[in-house]
């Protein structure tokens, strides 16, 4: 994985997608269109070489990789938020 291939805004989308387990719900949280959110998920799937979220019948579940990313992604975003809030 190469960090220069990852738009850091995708981490925000990934955080919401993993938490909500729904593109439709993530659309409202991210204030993006369905198309933009689906596109972000597609780019994340390419980057991580994993489906991350999969439909199983009427339920969307996280893959093992998706589950494993929940904590680390949240930690990275919290660290960025903390860094940016210093001095403000």
Steps between C-alpha positions, in 0.01 A plus 500: 500500500622843412380795702538733202221301329255574782298819518474562874139611454429137418589412859210717617269315263645165612442586866134578434447202270648261756295650782171517313543188284285669237578715200152652521544609863859613434371732225312703760789506747757600238276747316597337171292356221430127476725490195790678674472275806487185287800626306690560825421145612624370165829686536538373856435145385769540235747651744452234769445220247196392700123544468483651853117487505297221342131434468378178654137485411337814635785576740835665431790356697864591531770274371773393740722773354221756542454404865873525554511853361240650734733585790808600302306730266324667793833544680663660195209740451495590870874567484458726199214688668707543817799625302292749306331633813830589671528875522147575391 
